[in-house]
Amino acid sequence: MTENKTSEAQLKAAKKWNDKNKDKQRIYRYRSYARKFIRELATEDDLKELQELIHNRLND
């Protein structure tokens, strides 16, 4: 049988942080999704559309 290498205190602390930082978690998750999409899945048309959206957002 394998042992759990993460201590109870560490698990509790992580859960506490997660519960208090839902918005940060969402931002981290979406940022990760966006980067993965850009690096691995986006077509040239997707990248051009994203580039335009970014340009518009920066100029707002």
C-alpha positions, 0 to 999 in steps of 0.5 A: 500500500502506498503512503500519502506523501502530503501531510494532513496540515498541508492538505488543510492549508491548501483547502483553506487557501482554495476556499478563500481564493476562488477568483484567483483559482478561476483566473489561473485556470482560464489563463492556463486554458488560454495558453494551452489553446494558443500553443496547441490547438488554435488555427491561424484564423483563431490566432488572428482573431485573438490578436485582434481581441487583444489589440482592442482590449489593450486600446480600451 
